[in-house]
Amino acid sequence: MVTLNSEDYERWKLFRMDNKSSITREELEVVSRLHSKYYKHKYYIPCSCSPRTINQWIADINKIWENGNN
């Protein structure tokens, strides 16, 4: 089972607490970095013209977040 490290867990906890319909460039970078780290792919920031990818990445990280931290 994959879990977030403590620092990433807290960072994602703060991200989830911010209940809004859009994300900042900084938040998009966090999503991109965490997804590339835990899903083992090259880091890149998806185009904001494709929110489907960004929303899927957020859902993917939420699944790992729910596993807790190590």
All heavy atoms as a GROMACS GRO file, in nm:
protein
  600
    1MET      N    1   0.085  -0.118   0.000
    1MET     CA    2   0.000   0.000   0.000
    1MET      C    3   0.089   0.125   0.000
    1MET      O    4   0.182   0.135   0.078
    1MET     CB    5  -0.090  -0.001   0.124
    1MET     CG    6  -0.168   0.124   0.139
    1MET     SD    7  -0.289   0.136   0.273
    1MET     CE    8  -0.248   0.016   0.390
    2VAL      N    9   0.059   0.215  -0.087
    2VAL     CA   10   0.136   0.339  -0.098
    2VAL      C   11   0.080   0.441  -0.001
    2VAL      O   12  -0.042   0.457   0.013
    2VAL     CB   13   0.128   0.395  -0.243
    2VAL    CG1   14   0.201   0.527  -0.254
    2VAL    CG2   15   0.181   0.294  -0.342
    3THR      N   16   0.169   0.509   0.071
    3THR     CA   17   0.129   0.617   0.162
    3THR      C   18   0.218   0.738   0.137
    3THR      O   19   0.328   0.727   0.085
    3THR     CB   20   0.143   0.575   0.310
    3THR    OG1   21   0.280   0.540   0.336
    3THR    CG2   22   0.053   0.458   0.345
    4LEU      N   23   0.167   0.855   0.172
    4LEU     CA   24   0.244   0.979   0.161
    4LEU      C   25   0.341   0.988   0.277
    4LEU      O   26   0.311   0.944   0.389
    4LEU     CB   27   0.151   1.100   0.164
    4LEU     CG   28   0.046   1.110   0.054
    4LEU    CD1   29  -0.048   1.227   0.082
    4LEU    CD2   30   0.108   1.124  -0.082
    5ASN      N   31   0.458   1.049   0.254
    5ASN     CA   32   0.545   1.075   0.368
    5ASN      C   33   0.481   1.187   0.450
    5ASN      O   34   0.385   1.252   0.407
    5ASN     CB   35   0.688   1.107   0.323
    5ASN     CG   36   0.702   1.238   0.249
    5ASN    OD1   37   0.634   1.337   0.277
    5ASN    ND2   38   0.792   1.241   0.153
    6SER      N   39   0.530   1.209   0.569
    6SER     CA   40   0.467   1.302   0.663
    6SER      C   41   0.454   1.444   0.607
    6SER      O   42   0.350   1.508   0.621
    6SER     CB   43   0.546   1.308   0.794
    6SER     OG   44   0.545   1.183   0.855
    7GLU      N   45   0.559   1.492   0.543
    7GLU     CA   46   0.557   1.628   0.487
    7GLU      C   47   0.453   1.640   0.376
    7GLU      O   48   0.375   1.735   0.373
    7GLU     CB   49   0.696   1.663   0.434
    7GLU     CG   50   0.706   1.803   0.378
    7GLU     CD   51   0.846   1.832   0.325
    7GLU    OE1   52   0.943   1.783   0.382
    7GLU    OE2   53   0.854   1.906   0.226
    8ASP      N   54   0.450   1.543   0.286
    8ASP     CA   55   0.354   1.546   0.176
    8ASP      C   56   0.211   1.529   0.228
    8ASP      O   57   0.118   1.589   0.176
    8ASP     CB   58   0.385   1.437   0.074
    8ASP     CG   59   0.515   1.463   0.000
    8ASP    OD1   60   0.562   1.579  -0.001
    8ASP    OD2   61   0.571   1.367  -0.057
    9TYR      N   62   0.196   1.447   0.331
    9TYR     CA   63   0.064   1.426   0.390
    9TYR      C   64   0.008   1.558   0.443
    9TYR      O   65  -0.108   1.593   0.418
    9TYR     CB   66   0.073   1.323   0.503
    9TYR     CG   67  -0.061   1.287   0.562
    9TYR    CD1   68  -0.138   1.186   0.508
    9TYR    CD2   69  -0.109   1.353   0.675
    9TYR    CE1   70  -0.262   1.153   0.561
    9TYR    CE2   71  -0.232   1.321   0.730
    9TYR     CZ   72  -0.307   1.220   0.673
    9TYR     OH   73  -0.430   1.187   0.727
   10GLU      N   74   0.090   1.632   0.517
   10GLU     CA   75   0.045   1.761   0.572
   10GLU      C   76   0.019   1.863   0.462
   10GLU      O   77  -0.078   1.939   0.468
   10GLU     CB   78   0.148   1.815   0.672
   10GLU     CG   79   0.154   1.735   0.801
   10GLU     CD   80   0.019   1.726   0.872
   10GLU    OE1   81  -0.052   1.829   0.881
   10GLU    OE2   82  -0.016   1.616   0.920
   11ARG      N   83   0.104   1.864   0.360
   11ARG     CA   84   0.086   1.956   0.248
   11ARG      C   85  -0.048   1.926   0.178
   11ARG      O   86  -0.124   2.017   0.146
   11ARG     CB   87   0.201   1.942   0.148
   11ARG     CG   88   0.190   2.036   0.030
   11ARG     CD   89   0.307   2.023  -0.064
   11ARG     NE   90   0.428   2.074   0.002
   11ARG     CZ   91   0.544   2.009   0.005
   11ARG    NH1   92   0.556   1.892  -0.054
   11ARG    NH2   93   0.647   2.060   0.065
   12TRP      N   94  -0.077   1.797   0.159
   12TRP     CA   95  -0.202   1.761   0.091
   12TRP      C   96  -0.322   1.788   0.181
   12TRP      O   97  -0.429   1.826   0.134
   12TRP     CB   98  -0.198   1.615   0.046
   12TRP     CG   99  -0.304   1.589  -0.055
   12TRP    CD1  100  -0.416   1.514  -0.040
   12TRP    CD2  101  -0.310   1.642  -0.188
   12TRP    NE1  102  -0.492   1.515  -0.154
   12TRP    CE2  103  -0.428   1.594  -0.247
   12TRP    CE3  104  -0.227   1.725  -0.262
   12TRP    CZ2  105  -0.465   1.626  -0.377
   12TRP    CZ3  106  -0.264   1.756  -0.391
   12TRP    CH2  107  -0.382   1.708  -0.447
   13LYS      N  108  -0.306   1.771   0.310
   13LYS     CA  109  -0.413   1.801   0.405
   13LYS      C  110  -0.454   1.948   0.393
   13LYS      O  111  -0.573   1.980   0.388
   13LYS     CB  112  -0.366   1.769   0.547
   13LYS     CG  113  -0.468   1.793   0.654
   13LYS     CD  114  -0.408   1.753   0.789
   13LYS     CE  115  -0.498   1.786   0.904
   13LYS     NZ  116  -0.438   1.748   1.032
   14LEU      N  117  -0.355   2.037   0.385
   14LEU     CA  118  -0.384   2.180   0.369
   14LEU      C  119  -0.451   2.207   0.235
   14LEU      O  120  -0.544   2.289   0.227
   14LEU     CB  121  -0.255   2.261   0.380
   14LEU     CG  122  -0.190   2.265   0.519
   14LEU    CD1  123  -0.056   2.335   0.512
   14LEU    CD2  124  -0.283   2.332   0.619
   15PHE      N  125  -0.406   2.140   0.131
   15PHE     CA  126  -0.465   2.158  -0.001
   15PHE      C  127  -0.612   2.118   0.002
   15PHE      O  128  -0.699   2.188  -0.050
   15PHE     CB  129  -0.390   2.073  -0.105
   15PHE     CG  130  -0.451   2.077  -0.242
   15PHE    CD1  131  -0.422   2.181  -0.329
   15PHE    CD2  132  -0.538   1.978  -0.285
   15PHE    CE1  133  -0.478   2.186  -0.456
   15PHE    CE2  134  -0.595   1.982  -0.411
   15PHE     CZ  135  -0.564   2.086  -0.497
   16ARG      N  136  -0.644   2.007   0.066
   16ARG     CA  137  -0.782   1.958   0.073
   16ARG      C  138  -0.871   2.049   0.156
   16ARG      O  139  -0.992   2.056   0.131
   16ARG     CB  140  -0.784   1.817   0.132
   16ARG     CG  141  -0.730   1.712   0.039
   16ARG     CD  142  -0.719   1.577   0.107
   16ARG     NE  143  -0.840   1.539   0.176
   16ARG     CZ  144  -0.926   1.447   0.135
   16ARG    NH1  145  -0.903   1.382   0.023
   16ARG    NH2  146  -1.032   1.417   0.206
   17MET      N  147  -0.814   2.117   0.253
   17MET     CA  148  -0.893   2.206   0.340
   17MET      C  149  -0.941   2.330   0.265
   17MET      O  150  -1.040   2.390   0.303
   17MET     CB  151  -0.812   2.247   0.462
   17MET     CG  152  -0.790   2.133   0.560
   17MET     SD  153  -0.677   2.174   0.695
   17MET     CE  154  -0.742   2.327   0.756
   18ASP      N  155  -0.870   2.367   0.161
   18ASP     CA  156  -0.904   2.486   0.083
   18ASP      C  157  -1.014   2.449  -0.016
   18ASP      O  158  -0.988   2.396  -0.123
   18ASP     CB  159  -0.781   2.539   0.011
   18ASP     CG  160  -0.801   2.676  -0.046
   18ASP    OD1  161  -0.910   2.735  -0.027
   18ASP    OD2  162  -0.708   2.727  -0.111
   19ASN      N  163  -1.137   2.476   0.020
   19ASN     CA  164  -1.252   2.433  -0.058
   19ASN      C  165  -1.292   2.541  -0.159
   19ASN      O  166  -1.371   2.629  -0.129
   19ASN     CB  167  -1.368   2.401   0.037
   19ASN     CG  168  -1.477   2.323  -0.030
   19ASN    OD1  169  -1.458   2.271  -0.139
   19ASN    ND2  170  -1.591   2.313   0.035
   20LYS      N  171  -1.235   2.532  -0.278
   20LYS     CA  172  -1.268   2.628  -0.384
   20LYS      C  173  -1.270   2.555  -0.517
   20LYS      O  174  -1.227   2.442  -0.528
   20LYS     CB  175  -1.169   2.744  -0.385
   20LYS     CG  176  -1.026   2.704  -0.407
   20LYS     CD  177  -0.935   2.824  -0.398
   20LYS     CE  178  -0.791   2.778  -0.421
   20LYS     NZ  179  -0.699   2.886  -0.425
   21SER      N  180  -1.320   2.622  -0.619
   21SER     CA  181  -1.339   2.556  -0.747
   21SER      C  182  -1.222   2.572  -0.844
   21SER      O  183  -1.223   2.514  -0.952
   21SER     CB  184  -1.467   2.607  -0.813
   21SER     OG  185  -1.456   2.746  -0.837
   22SER      N  186  -1.122   2.650  -0.808
   22SER     CA  187  -1.006   2.667  -0.894
   22SER      C  188  -0.879   2.655  -0.810
   22SER      O  189  -0.885   2.665  -0.687
   22SER     CB  190  -1.009   2.802  -0.965
   22SER     OG  191  -1.004   2.906  -0.871
   23ILE      N  192  -0.767   2.632  -0.876
   23ILE     CA  193  -0.641   2.623  -0.803
   23ILE      C  194  -0.541   2.722  -0.860
   23ILE      O  195  -0.548   2.758  -0.978
   23ILE     CB  196  -0.583   2.480  -0.805
   23ILE    CG1  197  -0.547   2.433  -0.945
   23ILE    CG2  198  -0.677   2.381  -0.740
   23ILE    CD1  199  -0.478   2.298  -0.949
   24THR      N  200  -0.450   2.762  -0.775
   24THR     CA  201  -0.346   2.856  -0.816
   24THR      C  202  -0.234   2.782  -0.890
   24THR      O  203  -0.227   2.659  -0.888
   24THR     CB  204  -0.285   2.927  -0.694
   24THR    OG1  205  -0.217   2.830  -0.614
   24THR    CG2  206  -0.392   2.997  -0.611
   25ARG      N  207  -0.148   2.858  -0.951
   25ARG     CA  208  -0.031   2.799  -1.018
   25ARG      C  209   0.053   2.720  -0.919
   25ARG      O  210   0.101   2.610  -0.948
   25ARG     CB  211   0.051   2.909  -1.085
   25ARG     CG  212   0.177   2.863  -1.151
   25ARG     CD  213   0.149   2.790  -1.277
   25ARG     NE  214   0.274   2.750  -1.339
   25ARG     CZ  215   0.280   2.680  -1.448
   25ARG    NH1  216   0.171   2.643  -1.510
   25ARG    NH2  217   0.396   2.648  -1.500
   26GLU      N  218   0.072   2.774  -0.799
   26GLU     CA  219   0.150   2.707  -0.695
   26GLU      C  220   0.085   2.574  -0.657
   26GLU      O  221   0.153   2.472  -0.641
   26GLU     CB  222   0.162   2.798  -0.572
   26GLU     CG  223   0.245   2.738  -0.461
   26GLU     CD  224   0.256   2.834  -0.343
   26GLU    OE1  225   0.316   2.942  -0.361
   26GLU    OE2  226   0.206   2.798  -0.236
   27GLU      N  227  -0.046   2.573  -0.641
   27GLU     CA  228  -0.117   2.450  -0.607
   27GLU      C  229  -0.107   2.348  -0.720
   27GLU      O  230  -0.091   2.228  -0.695
   27GLU     CB  231  -0.263   2.479  -0.576
   27GLU     CG  232  -0.283   2.556  -0.447
   27GLU     CD  233  -0.424   2.609  -0.429
   27GLU    OE1  234  -0.492   2.638  -0.530
   27GLU    OE2  235  -0.467   2.619  -0.313
   28LEU      N  236  -0.112   2.396  -0.844
   28LEU     CA  237  -0.098   2.306  -0.959
   28LEU      C  238   0.041   2.242  -0.959
   28LEU      O  239   0.055   2.124  -0.990
   28LEU     CB  240  -0.122   2.383  -1.089
   28LEU     CG  241  -0.113   2.303  -1.218
   28LEU    CD1  242  -0.207   2.182  -1.216
   28LEU    CD2  243  -0.143   2.392  -1.337
   29GLU      N  244   0.141   2.318  -0.921
   29GLU     CA  245   0.276   2.262  -0.911
   29GLU      C  246   0.283   2.155  -0.804
   29GLU      O  247   0.347   2.052  -0.822
   29GLU     CB  248   0.377   2.374  -0.884
   29GLU     CG  249   0.400   2.464  -1.003
   29GLU     CD  250   0.493   2.579  -0.975
   29GLU    OE1  251   0.556   2.583  -0.867
   29GLU    OE2  252   0.503   2.667  -1.062
   30VAL      N  253   0.217   2.177  -0.690
   30VAL     CA  254   0.214   2.076  -0.583
   30VAL      C  255   0.147   1.949  -0.633
   30VAL      O  256   0.199   1.839  -0.613
   30VAL     CB  257   0.142   2.132  -0.456
   30VAL    CG1  258   0.114   2.020  -0.356
   30VAL    CG2  259   0.223   2.243  -0.393
   31VAL      N  260   0.033   1.963  -0.697
   31VAL     CA  261  -0.038   1.847  -0.752
   31VAL      C  262   0.054   1.772  -0.849
   31VAL      O  263   0.068   1.649  -0.841
   31VAL     CB  264  -0.168   1.890  -0.823
   31VAL    CG1  265  -0.228   1.775  -0.902
   31VAL    CG2  266  -0.269   1.945  -0.724
   32SER      N  267   0.119   1.844  -0.938
   32SER     CA  268   0.206   1.783  -1.038
   32SER      C  269   0.326   1.713  -0.976
   32SER      O  270   0.361   1.602  -1.015
   32SER     CB  271   0.254   1.889  -1.138
   32SER     OG  272   0.143   1.948  -1.202
   33ARG      N  273   0.387   1.777  -0.878
   33ARG     CA  274   0.503   1.716  -0.812
   33ARG      C  275   0.464   1.590  -0.736
   33ARG      O  276   0.532   1.486  -0.745
   33ARG     CB  277   0.571   1.815  -0.717
   33ARG     CG  278   0.646   1.923  -0.788
   33ARG     CD  279   0.738   2.001  -0.697
   33ARG     NE  280   0.789   2.118  -0.764
   33ARG     CZ  281   0.883   2.116  -0.859
   33ARG    NH1  282   0.934   2.003  -0.897
   33ARG    NH2  283   0.923   2.228  -0.916
   34LEU      N  284   0.356   1.598  -0.659
   34LEU     CA  285   0.314   1.481  -0.582
   34LEU      C  286   0.272   1.367  -0.674
   34LEU      O  287   0.306   1.251  -0.649
   34LEU     CB  288   0.201   1.517  -0.487
   34LEU     CG  289   0.238   1.607  -0.369
   34LEU    CD1  290   0.115   1.638  -0.285
   34LEU    CD2  291   0.346   1.542  -0.283
   35HIS      N  292   0.199   1.397  -0.779
   35HIS     CA  293   0.155   1.291  -0.870
   35HIS      C  294   0.275   1.225  -0.937
   35HIS      O  295   0.282   1.102  -0.945
   35HIS     CB  296   0.057   1.345  -0.974
   35HIS     CG  297  -0.022   1.236  -1.038
   35HIS    ND1  298   0.025   1.167  -1.147
   35HIS    CD2  299  -0.142   1.182  -1.007
   35HIS    CE1  300  -0.065   1.075  -1.181
   35HIS    NE2  301  -0.167   1.083  -1.098
   36SER      N  302   0.370   1.304  -0.982
   36SER     CA  303   0.488   1.244  -1.048
   36SER      C  304   0.570   1.161  -0.949
   36SER      O  305   0.622   1.056  -0.985
   36SER     CB  306   0.575   1.352  -1.113
   36SER     OG  307   0.636   1.434  -1.017
   37LYS      N  308   0.576   1.205  -0.825
   37LYS     CA  309   0.653   1.134  -0.722
   37LYS      C  310   0.588   1.000  -0.688
   37LYS      O  311   0.655   0.897  -0.684
   37LYS     CB  312   0.663   1.222  -0.597
   37LYS     CG  313   0.736   1.158  -0.482
   37LYS     CD  314   0.744   1.256  -0.366
   37LYS     CE  315   0.818   1.200  -0.247
   37LYS     NZ  316   0.829   1.301  -0.138
   38TYR      N  317   0.458   1.000  -0.661
   38TYR     CA  318   0.391   0.880  -0.614
   38TYR      C  319   0.340   0.790  -0.725
   38TYR      O  320   0.316   0.671  -0.703
   38TYR     CB  321   0.280   0.916  -0.516
   38TYR     CG  322   0.337   0.968  -0.386
   38TYR    CD1  323   0.351   1.104  -0.363
   38TYR    CD2  324   0.382   0.881  -0.289
   38TYR    CE1  325   0.407   1.152  -0.246
   38TYR    CE2  326   0.439   0.928  -0.171
   38TYR     CZ  327   0.451   1.063  -0.150
   38TYR     OH  328   0.508   1.109  -0.034
   39TYR      N  329   0.325   0.843  -0.844
   39TYR     CA  330   0.283   0.761  -0.958
   39TYR      C  331   0.397   0.737  -1.056
   39TYR      O  332   0.376   0.688  -1.166
   39TYR     CB  333   0.160   0.822  -1.027
   39TYR     CG  334   0.035   0.795  -0.945
   39TYR    CD1  335  -0.004   0.883  -0.844
   39TYR    CD2  336  -0.041   0.681  -0.967
   39TYR    CE1  337  -0.115   0.856  -0.766
   39TYR    CE2  338  -0.154   0.654  -0.890
   39TYR     CZ  339  -0.189   0.743  -0.790
   39TYR     OH  340  -0.300   0.717  -0.712
   40LYS      N  341   0.518   0.777  -1.012
   40LYS     CA  342   0.642   0.744  -1.080
   40LYS      C  343   0.642   0.777  -1.230
   40LYS      O  344   0.658   0.691  -1.316
   40LYS     CB  345   0.677   0.597  -1.058
   40LYS     CG  346   0.696   0.562  -0.911
   40LYS     CD  347   0.733   0.419  -0.895
   40LYS     CE  348   0.751   0.370  -0.756
   40LYS     NZ  349   0.737   0.446  -0.643
   41HIS      N  350   0.623   0.904  -1.257
   41HIS     CA  351   0.638   0.951  -1.394
   41HIS      C  352   0.714   1.082  -1.393
   41HIS      O  353   0.730   1.146  -1.289
   41HIS     CB  354   0.502   0.966  -1.466
   41HIS     CG  355   0.408   1.066  -1.405
   41HIS    ND1  356   0.419   1.201  -1.427
   41HIS    CD2  357   0.302   1.050  -1.323
   41HIS    CE1  358   0.322   1.265  -1.362
   41HIS    NE2  359   0.250   1.174  -1.297
   42LYS      N  360   0.760   1.121  -1.509
   42LYS     CA  361   0.836   1.245  -1.522
   42LYS      C  362   0.748   1.364  -1.482
   42LYS      O  363   0.631   1.370  -1.518
   42LYS     CB  364   0.884   1.260  -1.666
   42LYS     CG  365   0.978   1.374  -1.685
   42LYS     CD  366   1.033   1.375  -1.826
   42LYS     CE  367   1.128   1.491  -1.842
   42LYS     NZ  368   1.191   1.492  -1.973
   43TYR      N  369   0.806   1.457  -1.409
   43TYR     CA  370   0.734   1.576  -1.364
   43TYR      C  371   0.700   1.666  -1.483
   43TYR      O  372   0.786   1.698  -1.564
   43TYR     CB  373   0.818   1.654  -1.263
   43TYR     CG  374   0.764   1.791  -1.229
   43TYR    CD1  375   0.658   1.805  -1.142
   43TYR    CD2  376   0.818   1.905  -1.286
   43TYR    CE1  377   0.606   1.930  -1.111
   43TYR    CE2  378   0.769   2.030  -1.256
   43TYR     CZ  379   0.663   2.042  -1.168
   43TYR     OH  380   0.613   2.166  -1.138
   44TYR      N  381   0.575   1.701  -1.492
   44TYR     CA  382   0.532   1.803  -1.587
   44TYR      C  383   0.400   1.861  -1.535
   44TYR      O  384   0.330   1.798  -1.457
   44TYR     CB  385   0.516   1.749  -1.730
   44TYR     CG  386   0.398   1.658  -1.750
   44TYR    CD1  387   0.276   1.706  -1.798
   44TYR    CD2  388   0.408   1.522  -1.723
   44TYR    CE1  389   0.168   1.622  -1.818
   44TYR    CE2  390   0.300   1.437  -1.742
   44TYR     CZ  391   0.180   1.488  -1.789
   44TYR     OH  392   0.074   1.404  -1.808
   45ILE      N  393   0.371   1.981  -1.578
   45ILE     CA  394   0.247   2.047  -1.538
   45ILE      C  395   0.150   2.037  -1.656
   45ILE      O  396   0.180   2.086  -1.764
   45ILE     CB  397   0.272   2.194  -1.500
   45ILE    CG1  398   0.363   2.200  -1.378
   45ILE    CG2  399   0.140   2.266  -1.474
   45ILE    CD1  400   0.405   2.340  -1.338
   46PRO      N  401   0.036   1.971  -1.635
   46PRO     CA  402  -0.059   1.960  -1.745
   46PRO      C  403  -0.116   2.097  -1.783
   46PRO      O  404  -0.125   2.187  -1.699
   46PRO     CB  405  -0.170   1.871  -1.690
   46PRO     CG  406  -0.137   1.841  -1.550
   46PRO     CD  407  -0.009   1.906  -1.515
   47CYS      N  408  -0.155   2.109  -1.905
   47CYS     CA  409  -0.213   2.232  -1.954
   47CYS      C  410  -0.342   2.262  -1.877
   47CYS      O  411  -0.424   2.173  -1.856
   47CYS     CB  412  -0.243   2.220  -2.102
   47CYS     SG  413  -0.323   2.365  -2.172
   48SER      N  414  -0.358   2.385  -1.836
   48SER     CA  415  -0.480   2.423  -1.764
   48SER      C  416  -0.603   2.418  -1.855
   48SER      O  417  -0.716   2.424  -1.809
   48SER     CB  418  -0.464   2.563  -1.703
   48SER     OG  419  -0.440   2.658  -1.804
   49CYS      N  420  -0.580   2.403  -1.984
   49CYS     CA  421  -0.691   2.388  -2.078
   49CYS      C  422  -0.752   2.248  -2.070
   49CYS      O  423  -0.855   2.221  -2.130
   49CYS     CB  424  -0.646   2.417  -2.220
   49CYS     SG  425  -0.523   2.300  -2.282
   50SER      N  426  -0.687   2.160  -1.993
   50SER     CA  427  -0.735   2.023  -1.977
   50SER      C  428  -0.758   1.992  -1.829
   50SER      O  429  -0.680   1.920  -1.767
   50SER     CB  430  -0.633   1.926  -2.036
   50SER     OG  431  -0.673   1.794  -2.012
   51PRO      N  432  -0.865   2.044  -1.773
   51PRO     CA  433  -0.888   2.021  -1.630
   51PRO      C  434  -0.916   1.875  -1.597
   51PRO      O  435  -0.902   1.834  -1.482
   51PRO     CB  436  -1.009   2.109  -1.598
   51PRO     CG  437  -1.074   2.136  -1.728
   51PRO     CD  438  -0.966   2.130  -1.832
   52ARG      N  439  -0.953   1.795  -1.695
   52ARG     CA  440  -0.980   1.654  -1.670
   52ARG      C  441  -0.856   1.585  -1.611
   52ARG      O  442  -0.866   1.509  -1.515
   52ARG     CB  443  -1.022   1.583  -1.798
   52ARG     CG  444  -1.054   1.436  -1.777
   52ARG     CD  445  -1.095   1.369  -1.904
   52ARG     NE  446  -1.219   1.428  -1.953
   52ARG     CZ  447  -1.277   1.398  -2.066
   52ARG    NH1  448  -1.222   1.307  -2.145
   52ARG    NH2  449  -1.388   1.456  -2.103
   53THR      N  450  -0.740   1.611  -1.668
   53THR     CA  451  -0.616   1.550  -1.619
   53THR      C  452  -0.587   1.598  -1.478
   53THR      O  453  -0.554   1.518  -1.390
   53THR     CB  454  -0.497   1.585  -1.711
   53THR    OG1  455  -0.525   1.535  -1.842
   53THR    CG2  456  -0.367   1.527  -1.660
   54ILE      N  457  -0.599   1.727  -1.455
   54ILE     CA  458  -0.571   1.782  -1.322
   54ILE      C  459  -0.667   1.725  -1.219
   54ILE      O  460  -0.624   1.683  -1.111
   54ILE     CB  461  -0.580   1.937  -1.326
   54ILE    CG1  462  -0.475   1.992  -1.423
   54ILE    CG2  463  -0.564   1.996  -1.187
   54ILE    CD1  464  -0.497   2.137  -1.464
   55ASN      N  465  -0.794   1.718  -1.252
   55ASN     CA  466  -0.893   1.661  -1.158
   55ASN      C  467  -0.865   1.514  -1.131
   55ASN      O  468  -0.881   1.468  -1.018
   55ASN     CB  469  -1.034   1.679  -1.212
   55ASN     CG  470  -1.079   1.822  -1.206
   55ASN    OD1  471  -1.037   1.899  -1.119
   55ASN    ND2  472  -1.165   1.862  -1.297
   56GLN      N  473  -0.820   1.440  -1.232
   56GLN     CA  474  -0.787   1.298  -1.212
   56GLN      C  475  -0.666   1.284  -1.121
   56GLN      O  476  -0.663   1.199  -1.034
   56GLN     CB  477  -0.762   1.228  -1.346
   56GLN     CG  478  -0.730   1.080  -1.331
   56GLN     CD  479  -0.842   1.004  -1.263
   56GLN    OE1  480  -0.956   1.008  -1.307
   56GLN    NE2  481  -0.811   0.935  -1.154
   57TRP      N  482  -0.567   1.369  -1.141
   57TRP     CA  483  -0.448   1.364  -1.055
   57TRP      C  484  -0.485   1.396  -0.911
   57TRP      O  485  -0.434   1.332  -0.818
   57TRP     CB  486  -0.343   1.462  -1.106
   57TRP     CG  487  -0.269   1.413  -1.228
   57TRP    CD1  488  -0.302   1.305  -1.307
   57TRP    CD2  489  -0.153   1.470  -1.286
   57TRP    NE1  490  -0.212   1.292  -1.408
   57TRP    CE2  491  -0.118   1.392  -1.398
   57TRP    CE3  492  -0.074   1.578  -1.253
   57TRP    CZ2  493  -0.008   1.420  -1.478
   57TRP    CZ3  494   0.035   1.607  -1.333
   57TRP    CH2  495   0.068   1.528  -1.444
   58ILE      N  496  -0.572   1.492  -0.890
   58ILE     CA  497  -0.616   1.525  -0.754
   58ILE      C  498  -0.686   1.404  -0.693
   58ILE      O  499  -0.660   1.368  -0.578
   58ILE     CB  500  -0.707   1.650  -0.755
   58ILE    CG1  501  -0.624   1.775  -0.790
   58ILE    CG2  502  -0.778   1.667  -0.621
   58ILE    CD1  503  -0.705   1.899  -0.818
   59ALA      N  504  -0.773   1.340  -0.769
   59ALA     CA  505  -0.842   1.220  -0.719
   59ALA      C  506  -0.742   1.108  -0.688
   59ALA      O  507  -0.756   1.038  -0.586
   59ALA     CB  508  -0.945   1.173  -0.822
   60ASP      N  509  -0.641   1.091  -0.772
   60ASP     CA  510  -0.538   0.989  -0.749
   60ASP      C  511  -0.464   1.015  -0.618
   60ASP      O  512  -0.441   0.923  -0.539
   60ASP     CB  513  -0.437   0.987  -0.864
   60ASP     CG  514  -0.493   0.936  -0.995
   60ASP    OD1  515  -0.601   0.872  -0.994
   60ASP    OD2  516  -0.428   0.961  -1.100
   61ILE      N  517  -0.425   1.140  -0.596
   61ILE     CA  518  -0.352   1.174  -0.473
   61ILE      C  519  -0.442   1.159  -0.353
   61ILE      O  520  -0.398   1.114  -0.245
   61ILE     CB  521  -0.290   1.316  -0.483
   61ILE    CG1  522  -0.191   1.321  -0.599
   61ILE    CG2  523  -0.220   1.354  -0.352
   61ILE    CD1  524  -0.148   1.461  -0.639
   62ASN      N  525  -0.569   1.193  -0.366
   62ASN     CA  526  -0.663   1.174  -0.255
   62ASN      C  527  -0.671   1.028  -0.213
   62ASN      O  528  -0.681   0.997  -0.094
   62ASN     CB  529  -0.803   1.224  -0.292
   62ASN     CG  530  -0.816   1.374  -0.280
   62ASN    OD1  531  -0.745   1.439  -0.204
   62ASN    ND2  532  -0.907   1.431  -0.356
   63LYS      N  533  -0.666   0.936  -0.310
   63LYS     CA  534  -0.669   0.793  -0.278
   63LYS      C  535  -0.550   0.754  -0.191
   63LYS      O  536  -0.564   0.679  -0.094
   63LYS     CB  537  -0.670   0.710  -0.406
   63LYS     CG  538  -0.800   0.716  -0.480
   63LYS     CD  539  -0.791   0.638  -0.611
   63LYS     CE  540  -0.913   0.662  -0.696
   63LYS     NZ  541  -0.898   0.602  -0.831
   64ILE      N  542  -0.432   0.804  -0.227
   64ILE     CA  543  -0.313   0.774  -0.148
   64ILE      C  544  -0.323   0.841  -0.011
   64ILE      O  545  -0.290   0.782   0.091
   64ILE     CB  546  -0.184   0.820  -0.221
   64ILE    CG1  547  -0.166   0.741  -0.350
   64ILE    CG2  548  -0.062   0.803  -0.131
   64ILE    CD1  549  -0.051   0.787  -0.434
   65TRP      N  550  -0.370   0.965  -0.008
   65TRP     CA  551  -0.385   1.040   0.119
   65TRP      C  552  -0.472   0.964   0.216
   65TRP      O  553  -0.445   0.961   0.336
   65TRP     CB  554  -0.441   1.179   0.089
   65TRP     CG  555  -0.447   1.268   0.208
   65TRP    CD1  556  -0.345   1.344   0.259
   65TRP    CD2  557  -0.560   1.293   0.292
   65TRP    NE1  558  -0.388   1.414   0.369
   65TRP    CE2  559  -0.521   1.384   0.391
   65TRP    CE3  560  -0.691   1.246   0.292
   65TRP    CZ2  561  -0.607   1.429   0.490
   65TRP    CZ3  562  -0.776   1.291   0.391
   65TRP    CH2  563  -0.735   1.381   0.488
   66GLU      N  564  -0.577   0.901   0.166
   66GLU     CA  565  -0.668   0.825   0.252
   66GLU      C  566  -0.602   0.704   0.314
   66GLU      O  567  -0.650   0.653   0.416
   66GLU     CB  568  -0.792   0.786   0.172
   66GLU     CG  569  -0.880   0.906   0.138
   66GLU     CD  570  -0.987   0.876   0.035
   66GLU    OE1  571  -0.998   0.760  -0.011
   66GLU    OE2  572  -1.060   0.970   0.000
   67ASN      N  573  -0.489   0.659   0.259
   67ASN     CA  574  -0.414   0.547   0.317
   67ASN      C  575  -0.335   0.590   0.441
   67ASN      O  576  -0.279   0.507   0.510
   67ASN     CB  577  -0.316   0.488   0.215
   67ASN     CG  578  -0.386   0.418   0.103
   67ASN    OD1  579  -0.498   0.370   0.116
   67ASN    ND2  580  -0.319   0.410  -0.011
   68GLY      N  581  -0.327   0.721   0.466
   68GLY     CA  582  -0.252   0.772   0.580
   68GLY      C  583  -0.111   0.808   0.540
   68GLY      O  584  -0.079   0.822   0.423
   69ASN      N  585  -0.027   0.823   0.640
   69ASN     CA  586   0.113   0.858   0.613
   69ASN      C  587   0.204   0.760   0.684
   69ASN      O  588   0.163   0.686   0.771
   69ASN     CB  589   0.144   1.003   0.652
   69ASN     CG  590   0.130   1.028   0.800
   69ASN    OD1  591   0.061   0.957   0.870
   69ASN    ND2  592   0.196   1.131   0.849
   70ASN      N  593   0.333   0.762   0.644
   70ASN     CA  594   0.429   0.672   0.706
   70ASN      C  595   0.525   0.746   0.793
   70ASN      O  596   0.530   0.862   0.802
   70ASN     CB  597   0.504   0.593   0.600
   70ASN     CG  598   0.575   0.679   0.498
   70ASN    OD1  599   0.581   0.802   0.510
   70ASN    ND2  600   0.629   0.617   0.398
   0.00000   0.00000   0.00000
